[in-house]
Amino acid sequence: MARLTLRNVVKKYGARQVIHGLDLDVADGEFLVLVGPSGCGKSTLLRMISGLEDITGGELLVDGAVANKMQPKQRNIAMVFQDFALYPHMTVRKNMAFALRMGGMSRKDRDAAVERAAEMLDLTNELERHPSELSGGQKQRVAMGRALVRDPAAFLFDEPLSNLDAKLRAQMRAEIKALHRRLGTTMIYVTHDQMEAMTMGERIVLMRQGVIEQAGTPLQLYDRPENVFVAGFIGAPGMNLIEGTVSGFGGALVLTTASGMNWPLPDHEGLSEGAEIVIGVRPESVVLSDEGTEATVAFTETTGSEIHATMTAGEDQLLLLSKERLPLERHAAVRVSFDPNHIHLFDKQTGKRIN
């Protein structure tokens, strides 16, 4: 197992900077997920940790030792790639043993390591088959097995499930988590899928444009997003975000939108009339109410267990999520309100949380 530390890490490609002075600590045995939109720098960061990319500035420490100049094999870190990267002419056994053979391990020890990993990954009966004879899930297990036989101090996963169908992704997520529980090895997992991040990570690091927007447990990011970007990225379906100006209405403060809609605001001493803010409300905190604000149903979707209703209120779009099978018809006029205890307030100019 390994403790990984990044201090003021920078990555540049010529004049273009893609990682901007990033600091991060990964605890020994932690399962950390790096998540963010495409191009945010998460895979680049992973490749710098593995040694496949040079670090332009700052330091990477592995168990306290500076690793910037270490070769990948010296870091004792194994990486699992998105495209499996299996040798098609080799059997599963030979694919899994390849790095060990290149490292000079004896045939007896190689076979023992492969057998242990194969049993752990349910690949014992596939060892003499070739990659072309395997399913997508089996290929991913072989890729994991090739990393596992090295007994690394840390595993790095670079979007390993993106080529699999939805059902198989769910199965493999559970298998990777079970593997982590069994091994207790440090794991860093990269994904652009925030649902994958929420269901897998002990801690999530959300990145954008080469910087960390927020780091914390899945529920910390979901319940208390630190800015508008985090609020909009984490959660499926995403948070409703409505811009407006704080004004007085009926003796209370409300958010008045550009189209003249008034949304009640929770009590907060930092609010004053004229302030420009953004309110955020999770779809499950939107409810139908006779005393609520007028809205029109645009369309509905059902997942079987939930109803998703997309509505318009003035010029704003609003999503309601309900586990009740509400009789909502297209173009129906309704009134909606928000649970005041679950309204998030953000400064419009900075995007930062203010409540």
C-alpha positions in Angstrom: 0.0 0.0 0.0 1.1 3.6 -0.5 0.4 7.1 0.5 0.5 9.6 -2.4 1.1 13.3 -2.1 1.0 16.0 -4.8 2.4 19.4 -4.0 1.8 22.4 -6.3 1.9 20.0 -9.3 1.9 21.7 -12.7 1.7 20.2 -16.2 2.4 22.2 -19.4 2.5 21.2 -23.0 4.6 23.9 -24.5 2.8 27.2 -23.7 -0.4 25.4 -22.8 -0.9 24.7 -19.1 -3.3 21.9 -18.2 -2.7 21.3 -14.5 -2.5 24.5 -12.3 -0.5 24.1 -9.1 -2.6 21.2 -7.8 -2.3 19.9 -4.2 -3.7 16.5 -3.2 -3.2 13.9 -0.5 -4.3 10.3 -1.0 -4.3 8.2 2.2 -2.8 4.8 2.4 -5.5 2.3 1.4 -8.0 5.0 0.2 -10.3 4.6 -2.8 -10.2 8.0 -4.4 -12.2 9.0 -7.5 -11.1 11.8 -9.8 -14.1 13.1 -11.7 -14.8 15.9 -14.1 -15.8 16.8 -17.6 -13.6 15.8 -20.6 -10.4 17.8 -20.8 -10.3 18.8 -17.2 -6.9 17.1 -16.6 -7.9 14.1 -14.6 -6.3 11.5 -16.9 -3.2 13.7 -17.3 -2.9 13.8 -13.5 -3.2 10.0 -13.4 -0.5 9.5 -16.0 1.8 11.8 -14.1 1.3 9.7 -10.9 2.1 6.6 -12.9 5.2 8.0 -14.5 3.8 7.9 -18.1 3.9 11.8 -18.2 6.6 14.1 -16.9 5.7 16.6 -14.1 6.5 20.1 -15.3 6.5 21.6 -11.8 5.9 20.7 -8.2 6.4 17.3 -6.5 4.9 13.8 -6.4 5.7 11.9 -3.2 5.2 8.2 -2.8 5.3 7.2 0.9 7.2 10.4 1.5 9.9 9.9 -1.2 10.0 12.3 -4.1 9.1 10.3 -7.2 9.3 12.9 -10.0 12.3 11.3 -11.6 11.5 7.7 -10.8 10.8 5.4 -13.7 7.3 3.9 -13.7 8.5 0.4 -12.5 10.3 2.1 -9.6 7.1 3.6 -8.3 5.4 0.2 -7.8 2.2 1.6 -9.2 0.0 -0.4 -11.6 -2.4 1.2 -14.2 -5.5 -0.2 -15.8 -6.4 1.4 -19.1 -9.7 2.2 -20.8 -9.0 0.0 -23.9 -7.8 -3.1 -22.0 -4.5 -3.1 -23.9 -4.3 -6.9 -24.1 -2.0 -8.7 -26.5 -4.3 -10.5 -28.9 -1.9 -13.3 -29.8 -1.3 -14.3 -26.1 -3.5 -16.3 -23.9 -5.0 -14.8 -20.7 -2.3 -16.6 -18.7 0.5 -15.1 -20.8 -1.1 -11.6 -20.8 -1.3 -11.6 -17.1 2.2 -13.0 -16.6 3.9 -10.7 -19.3 5.2 -8.0 -16.9 6.4 -10.6 -14.5 8.3 -12.4 -17.2 9.9 -9.1 -18.4 10.9 -8.5 -14.8 12.8 -11.8 -14.6 10.5 -13.6 -12.2 10.8 -17.4 -12.3 8.2 -19.5 -14.1 7.1 -21.1 -10.9 6.5 -17.8 -9.1 4.8 -16.3 -12.2 2.4 -19.2 -12.4 1.6 -18.9 -8.7 0.9 -15.2 -9.0 -1.3 -15.6 -12.0 -3.3 -18.4 -10.4 -3.9 -16.3 -7.3 -5.1 -13.3 -9.3 -7.2 -15.5 -11.6 -9.0 -17.1 -8.7 -9.6 -13.6 -7.2 -11.1 -12.3 -10.5 -13.0 -15.5 -11.5 -10.7 -16.1 -14.5 -9.4 -19.6 -13.6 -11.3 -21.3 -16.4 -10.3 -18.6 -19.0 -6.5 -18.8 -18.6 -5.9 -20.7 -21.8 -8.2 -18.6 -23.9 -7.3 -15.6 -26.1 -8.7 -12.1 -25.8 -10.9 -12.5 -28.9 -12.7 -15.4 -27.1 -13.6 -13.2 -24.1 -16.5 -10.9 -23.3 -15.9 -7.2 -22.5 -16.2 -7.8 -18.8 -13.7 -10.7 -18.9 -11.3 -8.6 -20.9 -11.5 -5.9 -18.2 -10.8 -8.5 -15.5 -7.7 -9.7 -17.4 -6.5 -6.1 -17.6 -7.1 -5.8 -13.8 -5.4 -9.2 -13.3 -2.3 -8.1 -15.2 -2.0 -5.2 -12.7 -2.9 -7.4 -9.7 -0.1 -10.0 -10.3 2.5 -7.3 -9.7 1.3 -6.8 -6.1 1.5 -3.0 -6.5 1.5 -0.4 -3.8 -1.3 1.5 -5.6 -3.7 0.9 -8.5 -4.6 3.6 -11.0 -7.8 3.1 -13.1 -8.3 5.3 -16.2 -12.0 5.2 -17.2 -11.8 1.4 -17.3 -15.6 0.8 -17.7 -16.4 3.3 -20.5 -16.4 0.6 -23.2 -18.9 -1.6 -21.4 -22.7 -1.6 -21.5 -24.7 -0.2 -18.6 -25.5 -3.6 -16.9 -21.9 -4.7 -17.2 -20.6 -1.4 -15.9 -22.7 -1.8 -12.8 -21.4 -5.3 -12.2 -17.8 -4.3 -12.7 -18.2 -1.3 -10.3 -19.2 -3.8 -7.6 -16.3 -6.1 -8.4 -13.7 -3.3 -8.3 -15.1 -2.1 -4.9 -15.0 -5.7 -3.7 -11.4 -6.1 -4.8 -10.5 -2.9 -2.9 -12.1 -4.2 0.3 -10.2 -7.5 -0.1 -6.8 -6.0 -0.9 -6.9 -2.7 1.1 -4.6 -1.2 -1.6 -4.6 2.5 -2.5 -6.7 3.0 -5.6 -7.3 6.1 -7.7 -10.1 5.8 -10.2 -10.7 8.3 -13.0 -14.1 8.8 -14.6 -16.2 11.5 -16.3 -19.4 9.8 -15.0 -20.5 11.5 -11.8 -22.8 8.5 -10.9 -19.8 6.2 -11.1 -17.9 8.6 -8.8 -20.8 8.8 -6.3 -21.3 5.1 -6.1 -17.6 4.0 -5.9 -15.5 6.7 -4.2 -14.8 6.9 -0.5 -13.7 10.4 -1.4 -14.3 12.4 -4.7 -12.1 15.0 -6.2 -14.0 17.1 -8.7 -11.8 18.8 -11.3 -12.3 21.5 -13.9 -9.7 23.0 -16.2 -6.8 21.6 -14.3 -7.8 22.7 -10.8 -9.7 21.0 -7.9 -13.2 22.5 -7.5 -14.1 20.4 -4.4 -12.9 17.3 -2.6 -14.9 15.3 0.0 -17.1 12.4 0.5 -19.9 11.8 -2.1 -22.5 13.1 0.3 -20.5 16.2 1.1 -20.4 17.2 -2.5 -24.0 16.3 -3.0 -25.4 18.0 0.1 -23.0 21.0 0.3 -21.6 21.9 -3.1 -19.1 24.7 -2.6 -19.9 26.4 -5.9 -22.3 26.5 -8.8 -20.1 24.2 -10.9 -20.1 21.4 -8.3 -23.8 21.9 -7.7 -24.6 21.5 -11.4 -22.1 18.6 -12.0 -22.9 16.3 -9.1 -26.3 14.6 -9.1 -28.4 12.8 -11.7 -30.6 14.4 -12.7 -28.7 17.7 -12.1 -29.6 20.4 -9.6 -32.0 23.2 -10.7 -30.1 26.5 -10.9 -32.1 29.8 -11.1 -30.5 33.2 -11.3 -32.1 36.4 -10.1 -32.0 39.4 -7.8 -33.0 39.5 -4.1 -36.0 41.7 -3.5 -38.7 42.3 -0.9 -42.1 40.8 -1.5 -44.9 40.6 1.1 -42.6 41.3 4.0 -40.1 38.6 3.0 -37.1 38.3 0.7 -37.6 36.5 -2.6 -35.6 35.8 -5.7 -36.9 37.8 -8.6 -35.9 36.4 -12.0 -35.5 38.3 -15.2 -38.9 37.1 -16.4 -40.6 38.4 -13.1 -41.0 35.1 -11.3 -40.7 35.3 -7.5 -39.2 32.4 -5.6 -39.2 32.4 -1.7 -35.8 32.4 -0.1 -34.7 30.8 3.1 -33.8 33.0 6.1 -30.1 34.0 5.8 -28.5 37.0 7.4 -26.1 37.4 4.4 -28.9 38.2 2.0 -29.9 41.8 1.2 -32.1 43.4 -1.4 -30.4 44.0 -4.7 -27.9 41.2 -4.4 -27.6 39.0 -7.5 -27.6 35.3 -6.6 -28.2 31.8 -7.9 -30.4 29.4 -6.0 -29.9 25.7 -6.4 -32.6 23.1 -5.7 -32.3 19.3 -6.1 -35.2 17.9 -8.3 -36.3 15.7 -5.3 -36.8 18.9 -3.3 -39.3 20.4 -5.8 -42.9 19.7 -4.8 -46.4 20.5 -6.0 -48.1 23.0 -3.8 -51.3 25.1 -4.0 -49.4 28.0 -2.5 -46.4 27.6 -4.9 -45.2 29.5 -7.9 -46.9 29.0 -11.3 -45.2 26.6 -13.8 -46.1 24.6 -16.9 -45.3 21.0 -17.5 -43.2 20.6 -20.7 -42.9 16.8 -20.7 -42.5 13.9 -18.3 -40.4 10.8 -18.2 -40.7 7.7 -16.1 -38.0 5.3 -15.0 -40.5 2.9 -13.4 -39.6 3.8 -9.9 -39.6 7.6 -10.4 -41.3 10.4 -12.4 -39.2 13.1 -13.9 -41.2 16.2 -14.9 -39.6 19.1 -16.8 -41.4 22.4 -16.3 -41.0 26.0 -17.3 -41.5 28.8 -14.9 -41.1 32.1 -16.7 -37.9 31.7 -18.7 -36.4 29.1 -16.4 -36.5 25.4 -16.8 -37.3 23.3 -13.7 -37.0 19.6 -13.1 -39.1 17.7 -10.5 -38.3 14.2 -9.4 -41.0 12.2 -7.5 -41.3 8.6 -6.4 -45.0 9.0 -6.6 -46.7 8.5 -9.9 -48.1 12.0 -10.2 -50.8 12.5 -12.9 -48.8 15.2 -14.8 -49.9 15.9 -18.4 -48.0 17.9 -21.0 -48.9 21.6 -21.0 -50.7 21.3 -17.6 -50.5 24.3 -15.3 -49.2 23.5 -11.9 -47.8 25.3 -8.8 -44.5 24.3 -7.3 -42.5 25.2 -4.3 -39.1 24.2 -2.7 -38.3 22.8 0.6 -36.6 25.9 2.3 -34.2 23.6 4.2 -32.8 22.3 0.9 -32.2 25.6 -1.0 -28.6 26.3 -1.9 -27.5 29.9 -2.3 -24.6 31.0 -4.5 -23.1 34.4 -5.3 -23.8 35.1 -9.0 -20.5 36.8 -9.7 -18.1 34.4 -8.0 -20.3 31.2 -8.1 -19.3 30.5 -4.5 -21.7 29.2 -1.9 -23.1 31.8 0.6 -25.3 29.7 2.9 
